[in-house]
Amino acid sequence: MSSGIQSWIPGPEDNGREKLRKSLVHIDSNLEDLEVQKLKFLCRDFVPNRKLEKASSALDIFDHLINEERLSEEDPFLLAELLYIMKQNLLLKYLSYTKEQVKDLLPSRKQVSPFRNLLFELSEDIDSESLKGMIFILKDSLPKVETPTSLSFLEHLEKQAKIDADNLILLEDLCNTFAPHLMRKIEKYKREKEAEQKEKELLSASSINQIRQALPASSSEETVYRMDRKHRGYCVVINNQNFTSLSERKGTDKDAECLKHVFQWLGFNVDMRVDVTKERLDEVLQKYKSHPDHADGDCFVFCFLTHGQFGAVYSSDQALIPIREIMAHFTAQQCPGLANKPKLFFIQACQGGEIQSSVSIEADAVNPELVEPPLQESVPVEADFLLGLSTVPGYVSFRHKTEGSWYIQSLYNYLKELVPRHEDILSILTAVNNDVSRRGVTKKQIPQPYFTLRKKVIFPVPLREPPKRVFTDS
């Protein structure tokens, strides 16, 4: 007689995962604390910072890479690239690679950004005396650390937005003063970045031509916004997780990272801001309202992840800011550099009544107002704007505590899926509406776009593969 108990026999996938994890244990055992810090730094573009800060071993970092779908038994190349950069070439054998194989594959498969590579190389070559001088110059703005390393110093400059891939002015000044021999590396980085930008411009123009050829004969420059200027433009992501007294928005980091990856993939320069107060938001808005680079850009994107009420969003210090007030900074009169260019705003926040949520789903709603002004009043009475709200007026917007919000995750997935098909942004948002509306059983949500666009927004297809698709629970 059958006992009803079935024995479990590991399949090929289980054996593959077990083999990978055994290899990772061997790699971990050969990495000292200093190497773990280097690994953390190199993974800043792949793993959320809050997770990296809590990681105490290489195994913790490997787990995060696996969870972010950056490392698997089928494709361990990213880790091989990281070890190669760290000059841990003897450990490549655990991933079935050699130093020569990784070197040959890097031109087509590299994932670590040139900027991250540059900072790492500089950190390896900044000696103790040079570091001491640099720290002395910036002493008032640096955190008090007993024994700062060159790596932690550069990491701090990046976290404080004093340097980024497009702004090396401070770094150049410091190196010119204390380590002039490192200027060669910086100049090389700038030359390669400029060459890459020119190549992107040529390819972008080619992609635009392909789009125009794919459109009906009646479609021309009059019906599609230009996407062939010097750069795609800026994407600002405001990610408010912690508030003075409102509930913590768990899972929002997932949304922020996804927005960063997908808009970088589309060619935007992404500016991420966390827990932004009203005062700080005003500074950000003023900066981008008068940004000189808008003149040579194609588009502008602004994403706000926060708590909200109808037609308004909360800053981290709980000032309630009308969405219209944010968008009004970018009208043609206020921001001439963006005149006649698409300005896209995506808001992940509730726009109405709070409801009782399950243990894994939360709503971004706070004290709903009974009087609801028309949604149109949130958008400036002017052409070329799009406002993508995560929910229709009067309703909540759902966010999973670990997987992120329904709306942002769907937007992320459909941008990756439909941009390569030359779909315009409104078609993409229609697909997002359909996807989000099908989620949930007892809870429902339908996003709403409102726009004054005069033409189609069609992003050129990026050369690189899109980020991994994200699957969220519903």
DRENDO-1510 file (C-alpha; in Angstrom, 1 decimal, always signed):
<recs>
REC; n; res; u; v; w
REC; 1; MET; +0.0; +0.0; +0.0 .
REC; 2; SER; +1.3; +3.5; -0.9 .
REC; 3; SER; +2.1; +5.6; +2.1 .
REC; 4; GLY; +1.2; +8.8; +0.2 .
REC; 5; ILE; +4.6; +10.2; +0.8 .
REC; 6; GLN; +6.6; +11.0; -2.4 .
REC; 7; SER; +10.4; +11.1; -2.3 .
REC; 8; TRP; +12.2; +14.1; -3.7 .
REC; 9; ILE; +14.8; +13.5; -6.3 .
REC; 10; PRO; +16.9; +16.6; -7.2 .
REC; 11; GLY; +16.7; +17.5; -10.9 .
REC; 12; PRO; +19.3; +19.1; -13.1 .
REC; 13; GLU; +18.3; +22.7; -12.1 .
REC; 14; ASP; +18.8; +21.8; -8.4 .
REC; 15; ASN; +22.2; +20.3; -9.1 .
REC; 16; GLY; +23.2; +23.3; -11.0 .
REC; 17; ARG; +22.2; +25.7; -8.2 .
REC; 18; GLU; +24.0; +23.5; -5.7 .
REC; 19; LYS; +27.1; +23.5; -7.8 .
REC; 20; LEU; +27.0; +27.3; -8.1 .
REC; 21; ARG; +26.6; +27.8; -4.4 .
REC; 22; LYS; +29.5; +25.4; -3.6 .
REC; 23; SER; +31.6; +27.5; -6.0 .
REC; 24; LEU; +30.5; +30.7; -4.3 .
REC; 25; VAL; +31.5; +29.3; -0.9 .
REC; 26; HIS; +35.0; +28.6; -2.2 .
REC; 27; ILE; +35.3; +32.1; -3.6 .
REC; 28; ASP; +34.0; +33.6; -0.3 .
REC; 29; SER; +36.6; +31.7; +1.7 .
REC; 30; ASN; +39.4; +33.2; -0.4 .
REC; 31; LEU; +38.2; +36.8; +0.0 .
REC; 32; GLU; +39.5; +38.9; +2.9 .
REC; 33; ASP; +37.5; +41.8; +4.5 .
REC; 34; LEU; +39.2; +44.4; +2.2 .
REC; 35; GLU; +38.1; +42.4; -0.9 .
REC; 36; VAL; +34.6; +42.2; +0.4 .
REC; 37; GLN; +34.5; +46.0; +0.6 .
REC; 38; LYS; +35.8; +46.2; -2.9 .
REC; 39; LEU; +33.1; +43.8; -4.1 .
REC; 40; LYS; +30.5; +45.9; -2.4 .
REC; 41; PHE; +31.7; +49.0; -4.1 .
REC; 42; LEU; +31.7; +47.4; -7.6 .
REC; 43; CYS; +28.1; +46.1; -7.0 .
REC; 44; ARG; +26.6; +49.5; -6.2 .
REC; 45; ASP; +24.9; +49.6; -9.6 .
REC; 46; PHE; +23.5; +46.1; -9.2 .
REC; 47; VAL; +22.3; +45.8; -5.6 .
REC; 48; PRO; +20.3; +48.5; -3.6 .
REC; 49; ASN; +22.7; +50.4; -1.2 .
REC; 50; ARG; +20.7; +49.5; +1.9 .
REC; 51; LYS; +21.2; +45.8; +1.2 .
REC; 52; LEU; +24.9; +46.3; +0.5 .
REC; 53; GLU; +25.4; +48.2; +3.7 .
REC; 54; LYS; +24.0; +45.3; +5.7 .
REC; 55; ALA; +26.1; +42.7; +3.8 .
REC; 56; SER; +28.9; +41.3; +6.1 .
REC; 57; SER; +30.4; +38.8; +3.8 .
REC; 58; ALA; +30.9; +38.0; +0.1 .
REC; 59; LEU; +28.2; +35.3; +0.5 .
REC; 60; ASP; +25.7; +38.0; +1.4 .
REC; 61; ILE; +26.5; +39.9; -1.7 .
REC; 62; PHE; +26.3; +36.8; -3.9 .
REC; 63; ASP; +22.8; +36.2; -2.5 .
REC; 64; HIS; +21.7; +39.7; -3.4 .
REC; 65; LEU; +23.1; +39.3; -6.9 .
REC; 66; ILE; +21.2; +36.0; -7.3 .
REC; 67; ASN; +18.0; +37.7; -6.0 .
REC; 68; GLU; +18.5; +40.6; -8.4 .
REC; 69; GLU; +18.9; +38.0; -11.2 .
REC; 70; ARG; +22.4; +39.2; -11.9 .
REC; 71; LEU; +24.0; +35.8; -11.0 .
REC; 72; SER; +22.9; +32.3; -11.9 .
REC; 73; GLU; +24.3; +28.9; -12.7 .
REC; 74; GLU; +23.6; +29.6; -16.4 .
REC; 75; ASP; +25.3; +32.9; -16.4 .
REC; 76; PRO; +27.9; +33.7; -13.8 .
REC; 77; PHE; +29.8; +36.2; -16.0 .
REC; 78; LEU; +29.1; +39.3; -13.9 .
REC; 79; LEU; +30.9; +37.7; -10.9 .
REC; 80; ALA; +33.7; +36.7; -13.2 .
REC; 81; GLU; +34.0; +40.3; -14.4 .
REC; 82; LEU; +34.0; +41.5; -10.8 .
REC; 83; LEU; +36.8; +39.1; -9.8 .
REC; 84; TYR; +38.8; +40.1; -12.9 .
REC; 85; ILE; +38.5; +43.8; -12.0 .
REC; 86; MET; +39.7; +43.0; -8.5 .
REC; 87; LYS; +42.6; +41.0; -9.9 .
REC; 88; GLN; +41.4; +37.8; -8.2 .
REC; 89; ASN; +42.1; +35.8; -11.3 .
REC; 90; LEU; +42.9; +32.6; -9.5 .
REC; 91; LEU; +39.3; +32.4; -8.3 .
REC; 92; LEU; +37.9; +32.4; -11.8 .
REC; 93; LYS; +38.4; +28.7; -12.0 .
REC; 94; TYR; +35.5; +28.2; -9.6 .
REC; 95; LEU; +33.3; +29.8; -12.3 .
REC; 96; SER; +34.9; +27.8; -15.1 .
REC; 97; TYR; +36.6; +30.8; -16.6 .
REC; 98; THR; +40.2; +31.8; -17.2 .
REC; 99; LYS; +41.7; +35.3; -17.1 .
REC; 100; GLU; +42.1; +35.2; -20.9 .
REC; 101; GLN; +38.5; +34.1; -21.5 .
REC; 102; VAL; +37.1; +36.9; -19.4 .
REC; 103; LYS; +39.4; +39.5; -21.1 .
REC; 104; ASP; +38.2; +38.3; -24.5 .
REC; 105; LEU; +34.5; +38.4; -23.5 .
REC; 106; LEU; +34.5; +41.8; -21.8 .
REC; 107; PRO; +34.1; +44.0; -24.9 .
REC; 108; SER; +30.7; +42.4; -25.7 .
REC; 109; ARG; +29.6; +41.3; -22.2 .
REC; 110; LYS; +30.9; +43.8; -19.6 .
REC; 111; GLN; +28.3; +45.0; -17.2 .
REC; 112; VAL; +30.3; +47.2; -14.7 .
REC; 113; SER; +30.1; +50.8; -15.9 .
REC; 114; PRO; +33.1; +52.7; -17.1 .
REC; 115; PHE; +32.5; +55.2; -14.2 .
REC; 116; ARG; +32.5; +52.4; -11.6 .
REC; 117; ASN; +35.7; +51.0; -13.2 .
REC; 118; LEU; +37.4; +54.4; -13.1 .
REC; 119; LEU; +36.6; +55.0; -9.4 .
REC; 120; PHE; +37.9; +51.6; -8.6 .
REC; 121; GLU; +41.1; +52.1; -10.5 .
REC; 122; LEU; +41.7; +55.4; -8.9 .
REC; 123; SER; +41.1; +54.0; -5.4 .
REC; 124; GLU; +43.8; +51.4; -6.1 .
REC; 125; ASP; +46.3; +54.1; -7.0 .
REC; 126; ILE; +45.6; +56.8; -4.4 .
REC; 127; ASP; +48.4; +56.5; -1.9 .
REC; 128; SER; +48.0; +57.3; +1.8 .
REC; 129; GLU; +49.6; +60.8; +1.6 .
REC; 130; SER; +47.4; +61.8; -1.3 .
REC; 131; LEU; +44.4; +60.5; +0.5 .
REC; 132; LYS; +45.3; +62.5; +3.6 .
REC; 133; GLY; +45.5; +65.7; +1.6 .
REC; 134; MET; +42.1; +65.1; -0.2 .
REC; 135; ILE; +40.4; +64.3; +3.2 .
REC; 136; PHE; +41.9; +67.5; +4.7 .
REC; 137; ILE; +40.4; +69.6; +1.9 .
REC; 138; LEU; +36.9; +68.2; +2.3 .
REC; 139; LYS; +37.1; +67.5; +6.0 .
REC; 140; ASP; +34.0; +69.6; +6.9 .
REC; 141; SER; +31.7; +67.5; +4.6 .
REC; 142; LEU; +33.1; +64.1; +5.3 .
REC; 143; PRO; +31.7; +61.6; +7.9 .
REC; 144; LYS; +33.9; +60.9; +10.9 .
REC; 145; VAL; +35.5; +57.6; +10.2 .
REC; 146; GLU; +38.5; +56.3; +12.1 .
REC; 147; THR; +40.5; +54.9; +9.2 .
REC; 148; PRO; +38.9; +56.0; +5.9 .
REC; 149; THR; +40.2; +54.2; +2.8 .
REC; 150; SER; +40.5; +55.7; -0.7 .
REC; 151; LEU; +37.5; +53.5; -1.7 .
REC; 152; SER; +35.3; +54.7; +1.1 .
REC; 153; PHE; +36.3; +58.3; +0.4 .
REC; 154; LEU; +35.3; +58.1; -3.3 .
REC; 155; GLU; +32.1; +56.2; -2.3 .
REC; 156; HIS; +31.2; +59.1; +0.0 .
REC; 157; LEU; +31.7; +61.7; -2.8 .
REC; 158; GLU; +29.4; +59.7; -5.0 .
REC; 159; LYS; +26.7; +59.2; -2.3 .
REC; 160; GLN; +26.7; +63.0; -1.7 .
REC; 161; ALA; +26.4; +63.6; -5.5 .
REC; 162; LYS; +29.6; +65.5; -5.5 .
REC; 163; ILE; +30.8; +63.3; -8.4 .
REC; 164; ASP; +29.0; +61.2; -11.0 .
REC; 165; ALA; +29.5; +59.8; -14.5 .
REC; 166; ASP; +29.0; +63.2; -16.1 .
REC; 167; ASN; +30.6; +65.4; -13.4 .
REC; 168; LEU; +34.2; +64.8; -12.4 .
REC; 169; ILE; +35.2; +68.4; -11.7 .
REC; 170; LEU; +35.9; +67.9; -8.0 .
REC; 171; LEU; +37.7; +64.6; -8.6 .
REC; 172; GLU; +39.9; +66.3; -11.3 .
REC; 173; ASP; +40.7; +69.2; -8.9 .
REC; 174; LEU; +41.7; +66.7; -6.1 .
REC; 175; CYS; +43.8; +64.6; -8.4 .
REC; 176; ASN; +45.5; +67.6; -10.0 .
REC; 177; THR; +46.5; +68.8; -6.6 .
REC; 178; PHE; +47.5; +65.6; -4.8 .
REC; 179; ALA; +47.9; +62.8; -7.5 .
REC; 180; PRO; +48.5; +64.4; -10.9 .
REC; 181; HIS; +49.7; +61.0; -12.3 .
REC; 182; LEU; +46.0; +59.8; -12.0 .
REC; 183; MET; +44.8; +62.5; -14.5 .
REC; 184; ARG; +45.8; +60.1; -17.3 .
REC; 185; LYS; +43.1; +57.7; -16.2 .
REC; 186; ILE; +40.5; +60.4; -15.9 .
REC; 187; GLU; +41.3; +61.9; -19.4 .
REC; 188; LYS; +41.1; +58.4; -20.9 .
REC; 189; TYR; +37.7; +57.9; -19.3 .
REC; 190; LYS; +36.5; +61.2; -20.7 .
REC; 191; ARG; +37.8; +60.5; -24.2 .
REC; 192; GLU; +36.1; +57.1; -24.2 .
REC; 193; LYS; +32.9; +58.5; -22.9 .
REC; 194; GLU; +32.9; +61.2; -25.6 .
REC; 195; ALA; +33.5; +58.6; -28.3 .
REC; 196; GLU; +30.7; +56.5; -26.9 .
REC; 197; GLN; +28.3; +59.5; -26.9 .
REC; 198; LYS; +29.1; +60.2; -30.5 .
REC; 199; GLU; +28.5; +56.6; -31.4 .
REC; 200; LYS; +25.2; +56.7; -29.6 .
REC; 201; GLU; +24.2; +59.8; -31.5 .
REC; 202; LEU; +24.9; +58.1; -34.8 .
REC; 203; LEU; +23.0; +55.0; -33.8 .
REC; 204; SER; +20.2; +57.0; -32.3 .
REC; 205; ALA; +19.8; +58.8; -35.7 .
REC; 206; SER; +19.8; +55.5; -37.4 .
REC; 207; SER; +17.2; +54.1; -35.0 .
REC; 208; ILE; +15.0; +57.2; -35.6 .
REC; 209; ASN; +15.2; +56.7; -39.3 .
REC; 210; GLN; +14.1; +53.0; -38.8 .
REC; 211; ILE; +11.2; +54.2; -36.8 .
REC; 212; ARG; +10.2; +56.8; -39.5 .
REC; 213; GLN; +10.4; +54.1; -42.2 .
REC; 214; ALA; +8.2; +51.8; -40.1 .
REC; 215; LEU; +5.5; +54.4; -39.7 .
REC; 216; PRO; +2.9; +55.1; -42.4 .
REC; 217; ALA; +3.8; +57.5; -45.1 .
REC; 218; SER; +1.6; +60.2; -43.5 .
REC; 219; SER; +3.7; +59.9; -40.3 .
REC; 220; SER; +6.8; +62.2; -40.2 .
REC; 221; GLU; +8.5; +64.7; -38.0 .
REC; 222; GLU; +5.2; +66.4; -37.5 .
REC; 223; THR; +3.8; +63.3; -35.6 .
REC; 224; VAL; +6.8; +62.0; -33.7 .
REC; 225; TYR; +8.9; +63.9; -31.1 .
REC; 226; ARG; +12.6; +64.3; -32.0 .
REC; 227; MET; +14.9; +61.8; -30.3 .
REC; 228; ASP; +18.2; +62.6; -32.1 .
REC; 229; ARG; +19.7; +65.4; -30.1 .
REC; 230; LYS; +23.0; +65.2; -28.3 .
REC; 231; HIS; +21.6; +63.3; -25.3 .
REC; 232; ARG; +18.3; +61.7; -24.4 .
REC; 233; GLY; +17.8; +64.0; -21.3 .
REC; 234; TYR; +17.5; +63.7; -17.6 .
REC; 235; CYS; +15.3; +61.4; -15.4 .
REC; 236; VAL; +14.8; +62.5; -11.8 .
REC; 237; VAL; +13.6; +59.9; -9.3 .
REC; 238; ILE; +12.4; +61.1; -5.9 .
REC; 239; ASN; +12.1; +58.0; -3.6 .
REC; 240; ASN; +10.5; +58.9; -0.3 .
REC; 241; GLN; +10.5; +55.9; +2.0 .
REC; 242; ASN; +10.8; +57.4; +5.5 .
REC; 243; PHE; +8.6; +60.2; +6.9 .
REC; 244; THR; +8.3; +62.3; +10.0 .
REC; 245; SER; +5.3; +60.3; +11.3 .
REC; 246; LEU; +3.7; +58.6; +8.2 .
REC; 247; SER; +4.3; +54.9; +7.7 .
REC; 248; GLU; +7.5; +53.7; +6.1 .
REC; 249; ARG; +7.0; +52.8; +2.4 .
REC; 250; LYS; +8.6; +49.4; +2.4 .
REC; 251; GLY; +9.4; +48.0; -1.1 .
REC; 252; THR; +9.9; +51.4; -2.7 .
REC; 253; ASP; +13.6; +50.9; -3.1 .
REC; 254; LYS; +12.7; +48.1; -5.6 .
REC; 255; ASP; +10.7; +50.6; -7.6 .
REC; 256; ALA; +13.5; +53.2; -7.5 .
REC; 257; GLU; +16.2; +50.7; -8.7 .
REC; 258; CYS; +13.9; +49.5; -11.5 .
REC; 259; LEU; +13.2; +53.0; -12.7 .
REC; 260; LYS; +17.0; +53.8; -12.6 .
REC; 261; HIS; +17.9; +50.7; -14.7 .
REC; 262; VAL; +15.2; +51.1; -17.3 .
REC; 263; PHE; +15.7; +54.8; -17.9 .
REC; 264; GLN; +19.5; +54.4; -18.0 .
REC; 265; TRP; +18.9; +51.7; -20.6 .
REC; 266; LEU; +16.8; +54.2; -22.6 .
REC; 267; GLY; +19.7; +56.6; -22.5 .
REC; 268; PHE; +18.7; +59.0; -19.8 .
REC; 269; ASN; +21.0; +60.5; -17.2 .
REC; 270; VAL; +19.3; +59.4; -14.0 .
REC; 271; ASP; +19.4; +61.5; -10.8 .
REC; 272; MET; +18.2; +59.5; -7.7 .
REC; 273; ARG; +17.1; +61.3; -4.6 .
REC; 274; VAL; +16.1; +59.6; -1.3 .
REC; 275; ASP; +13.8; +60.9; +1.5 .
REC; 276; VAL; +13.5; +64.4; +0.0 .
REC; 277; THR; +12.2; +67.2; +2.2 .
REC; 278; LYS; +10.1; +70.1; +0.9 .
REC; 279; GLU; +13.1; +72.4; +1.0 .
REC; 280; ARG; +15.3; +69.9; -0.8 .
REC; 281; LEU; +12.6; +69.2; -3.4 .
REC; 282; ASP; +12.4; +73.0; -4.2 .
REC; 283; GLU; +16.2; +72.9; -4.7 .
REC; 284; VAL; +15.9; +69.9; -7.1 .
REC; 285; LEU; +13.1; +71.6; -9.0 .
REC; 286; GLN; +15.0; +74.8; -9.4 .
REC; 287; LYS; +18.1; +73.0; -10.6 .
REC; 288; TYR; +16.3; +71.2; -13.4 .
REC; 289; LYS; +14.0; +74.1; -14.2 .
REC; 290; SER; +17.1; +76.0; -15.2 .
REC; 291; HIS; +19.4; +73.2; -16.3 .
REC; 292; PRO; +21.5; +74.3; -19.3 .
REC; 293; ASP; +21.7; +70.8; -20.7 .
REC; 294; HIS; +18.0; +70.7; -21.5 .
REC; 295; ALA; +18.8; +72.7; -24.7 .
REC; 296; ASP; +20.6; +69.6; -26.2 .
REC; 297; GLY; +18.3; +67.0; -24.7 .
REC; 298; ASP; +15.3; +65.2; -26.3 .
REC; 299; CYS; +13.0; +64.7; -23.3 .
REC; 300; PHE; +12.6; +65.1; -19.5 .
REC; 301; VAL; +11.3; +62.5; -17.0 .
REC; 302; PHE; +10.3; +63.0; -13.4 .
REC; 303; CYS; +9.3; +60.1; -11.1 .
REC; 304; PHE; +7.9; +60.6; -7.6 .
REC; 305; LEU; +7.5; +57.6; -5.3 .
REC; 306; THR; +5.7; +58.7; -2.0 .
REC; 307; HIS; +2.5; +58.9; +0.0 .
REC; 308; GLY; -0.2; +61.1; -1.5 .
REC; 309; GLN; -3.7; +62.5; -1.6 .
REC; 310; PHE; -5.8; +63.5; -4.5 .
REC; 311; GLY; -3.7; +65.7; -6.8 .
REC; 312; ALA; -0.9; +66.1; -4.3 .
REC; 313; VAL; +2.2; +64.2; -2.9 .
REC; 314; TYR; +4.0; +64.3; +0.4 .
REC; 315; SER; +7.7; +65.3; +0.9 .
REC; 316; SER; +9.6; +63.3; +3.5 .
REC; 317; ASP; +8.9; +66.0; +6.1 .
REC; 318; GLN; +5.2; +65.7; +5.2 .
REC; 319; ALA; +4.6; +68.9; +3.4 .
REC; 320; LEU; +1.7; +68.3; +0.9 .
REC; 321; ILE; +2.7; +69.5; -2.5 .
REC; 322; PRO; +0.2; +69.8; -5.4 .
REC; 323; ILE; +1.4; +67.8; -8.5 .
REC; 324; ARG; +0.5; +70.9; -10.6 .
REC; 325; GLU; +3.0; +72.9; -8.6 .
REC; 326; ILE; +5.8; +70.4; -9.4 .
REC; 327; MET; +4.9; +70.3; -13.1 .
REC; 328; ALA; +4.5; +74.0; -13.5 .
REC; 329; HIS; +8.3; +74.4; -13.1 .
REC; 330; PHE; +8.7; +72.9; -16.6 .
REC; 331; THR; +6.4; +74.9; -18.8 .
REC; 332; ALA; +7.9; +76.6; -21.8 .
REC; 333; GLN; +7.9; +80.0; -20.0 .
REC; 334; GLN; +9.6; +78.7; -16.9 .
REC; 335; CYS; +11.9; +76.2; -18.6 .
REC; 336; PRO; +12.6; +77.3; -22.2 .
REC; 337; GLY; +15.1; +74.5; -22.8 .
REC; 338; LEU; +12.3; +72.0; -22.7 .
REC; 339; ALA; +9.9; +73.9; -24.9 .
REC; 340; ASN; +8.3; +71.7; -27.6 .
REC; 341; LYS; +9.8; +68.6; -26.0 .
REC; 342; PRO; +8.0; +65.8; -24.1 .
REC; 343; LYS; +7.9; +66.1; -20.3 .
REC; 344; LEU; +6.8; +62.8; -18.7 .
REC; 345; PHE; +5.8; +62.6; -15.0 .
REC; 346; PHE; +5.1; +59.3; -13.3 .
REC; 347; ILE; +3.6; +59.4; -9.8 .
REC; 348; GLN; +3.4; +56.3; -7.5 .
REC; 349; ALA; +1.1; +57.5; -4.7 .
REC; 350; CYS; -2.5; +57.1; -3.7 .
REC; 351; GLN; -5.1; +59.6; -5.0 .
REC; 352; GLY; -7.9; +58.8; -2.6 .
REC; 353; GLY; -9.4; +56.7; +0.1 .
REC; 354; GLU; -7.3; +54.3; +2.3 .
REC; 355; ILE; -8.6; +50.7; +2.6 .
REC; 356; GLN; -7.6; +47.8; +4.8 .
REC; 357; SER; -4.7; +46.0; +3.3 .
REC; 358; SER; -3.4; +42.4; +3.6 .
REC; 359; VAL; -0.1; +41.7; +5.4 .
REC; 360; SER; +2.0; +41.9; +2.2 .
REC; 361; ILE; +0.2; +44.7; +0.4 .
REC; 362; GLU; +0.2; +48.3; +1.5 .
REC; 363; ALA; -1.6; +51.4; +0.2 .
REC; 364; ASP; +0.1; +54.8; -0.4 .
REC; 365; ALA; -2.9; +56.8; +0.9 .
REC; 366; VAL; -3.1; +59.4; +3.7 .
REC; 367; ASN; -6.2; +61.2; +5.0 .
REC; 368; PRO; -8.2; +61.4; +1.7 .
REC; 369; GLU; -10.0; +64.6; +0.9 .
REC; 370; LEU; -13.7; +64.5; +0.3 .
REC; 371; VAL; -13.6; +67.3; -2.3 .
REC; 372; GLU; -11.9; +66.2; -5.4 .
REC; 373; PRO; -10.9; +68.7; -8.1 .
REC; 374; PRO; -10.7; +67.5; -11.7 .
REC; 375; LEU; -7.6; +65.6; -12.6 .
REC; 376; GLN; -6.9; +68.0; -15.5 .
REC; 377; GLU; -6.1; +70.7; -12.9 .
REC; 378; SER; -3.0; +68.9; -12.0 .
REC; 379; VAL; -1.5; +69.3; -15.5 .
REC; 380; PRO; -0.4; +72.7; -16.8 .
REC; 381; VAL; -2.6; +74.1; -19.6 .
REC; 382; GLU; +0.2; +73.7; -22.1 .
REC; 383; ALA; +1.3; +71.2; -24.7 .
REC; 384; ASP; +3.9; +68.4; -24.4 .
REC; 385; PHE; +3.1; +67.1; -20.9 .
REC; 386; LEU; +2.2; +63.6; -19.7 .
REC; 387; LEU; +1.2; +62.7; -16.2 .
REC; 388; GLY; +1.1; +59.0; -15.4 .
REC; 389; LEU; -0.8; +58.4; -12.1 .
REC; 390; SER; -0.6; +55.0; -10.5 .
REC; 391; THR; -4.3; +55.0; -9.8 .
REC; 392; VAL; -7.5; +56.8; -10.8 .
REC; 393; PRO; -8.8; +59.7; -8.7 .
REC; 394; GLY; -10.3; +58.7; -5.4 .
REC; 395; TYR; -8.6; +55.3; -5.1 .
REC; 396; VAL; -5.5; +53.8; -3.5 .
REC; 397; SER; -2.4; +52.6; -5.2 .
REC; 398; PHE; -0.9; +49.2; -4.0 .
REC; 399; ARG; +2.7; +48.5; -3.2 .
REC; 400; HIS; +4.2; +45.1; -2.2 .
REC; 401; LYS; +6.4; +45.4; +0.8 .
REC; 402; THR; +9.3; +43.6; -0.9 .
REC; 403; GLU; +8.5; +43.5; -4.6 .
REC; 404; GLY; +7.6; +47.1; -5.2 .
REC; 405; SER; +4.4; +48.7; -6.5 .
REC; 406; TRP; +2.1; +47.2; -9.1 .
REC; 407; TYR; +2.2; +50.3; -11.3 .
REC; 408; ILE; +6.0; +50.9; -11.3 .
REC; 409; GLN; +6.9; +47.3; -11.8 .
REC; 410; SER; +4.4; +47.0; -14.7 .
REC; 411; LEU; +5.8; +50.3; -16.2 .
REC; 412; TYR; +9.3; +48.9; -15.9 .
REC; 413; ASN; +8.4; +45.6; -17.6 .
REC; 414; TYR; +6.4; +47.1; -20.5 .
REC; 415; LEU; +9.0; +49.7; -21.3 .
REC; 416; LYS; +11.5; +46.9; -21.7 .
REC; 417; GLU; +9.1; +44.8; -23.7 .
REC; 418; LEU; +7.5; +47.4; -26.0 .
REC; 419; VAL; +10.2; +50.0; -26.7 .
REC; 420; PRO; +12.1; +47.4; -28.9 .
REC; 421; ARG; +8.8; +47.1; -30.9 .
REC; 422; HIS; +8.8; +50.8; -31.5 .
REC; 423; GLU; +5.6; +51.3; -29.5 .
REC; 424; ASP; +4.8; +54.9; -28.4 .
REC; 425; ILE; +4.5; +55.8; -24.7 .
REC; 426; LEU; +0.7; +56.0; -24.7 .
REC; 427; SER; +0.4; +52.5; -26.1 .
REC; 428; ILE; +2.8; +51.3; -23.4 .
REC; 429; LEU; +0.8; +53.0; -20.7 .
REC; 430; THR; -2.4; +51.3; -22.1 .
REC; 431; ALA; -0.6; +47.9; -21.7 .
REC; 432; VAL; +0.3; +49.0; -18.2 .
REC; 433; ASN; -3.3; +49.8; -17.4 .
REC; 434; ASN; -4.5; +46.4; -18.6 .
REC; 435; ASP; -1.8; +44.6; -16.6 .
REC; 436; VAL; -2.4; +46.4; -13.3 .
REC; 437; SER; -6.2; +46.2; -13.6 .
REC; 438; ARG; -5.9; +42.4; -13.8 .
REC; 439; ARG; -3.8; +42.1; -10.6 .
REC; 440; GLY; -5.3; +41.3; -7.2 .
REC; 441; VAL; -8.5; +39.4; -6.3 .
REC; 442; THR; -10.1; +41.4; -3.6 .
REC; 443; LYS; -8.2; +44.6; -4.3 .
REC; 444; LYS; -8.2; +46.4; -7.7 .
REC; 445; GLN; -6.3; +49.3; -9.1 .
REC; 446; ILE; -6.4; +51.1; -12.5 .
REC; 447; PRO; -3.7; +53.6; -13.4 .
REC; 448; GLN; -4.6; +56.8; -15.3 .
REC; 449; PRO; -2.6; +58.8; -17.7 .
REC; 450; TYR; -3.5; +62.4; -18.6 .
REC; 451; PHE; -1.6; +64.2; -21.3 .
REC; 452; THR; -1.3; +67.2; -23.6 .
REC; 453; LEU; +1.2; +65.6; -25.9 .
REC; 454; ARG; +1.0; +66.7; -29.5 .
REC; 455; LYS; +3.0; +63.9; -31.1 .
REC; 456; LYS; +4.0; +60.3; -30.4 .
REC; 457; VAL; +6.8; +59.7; -27.9 .
REC; 458; ILE; +8.8; +56.8; -29.4 .
REC; 459; PHE; +12.2; +56.0; -27.7 .
REC; 460; PRO; +15.0; +54.7; -30.0 .
REC; 461; VAL; +15.8; +51.0; -29.3 .
REC; 462; PRO; +18.9; +50.8; -27.1 .
REC; 463; LEU; +21.8; +48.6; -28.3 .
REC; 464; ARG; +22.2; +46.9; -25.0 .
REC; 465; GLU; +20.0; +44.1; -23.7 .
REC; 466; PRO; +17.2; +45.4; -21.4 .
REC; 467; PRO; +17.4; +44.7; -17.6 .
REC; 468; LYS; +16.0; +41.4; -16.5 .
REC; 469; ARG; +12.2; +41.3; -16.4 .
REC; 470; VAL; +10.7; +41.6; -13.0 .
REC; 471; PHE; +7.8; +39.4; -11.8 .
REC; 472; THR; +5.7; +40.6; -8.9 .
REC; 473; ASP; +3.2; +38.9; -6.7 .
REC; 474; SER; -0.4; +39.9; -7.3 .
</recs>
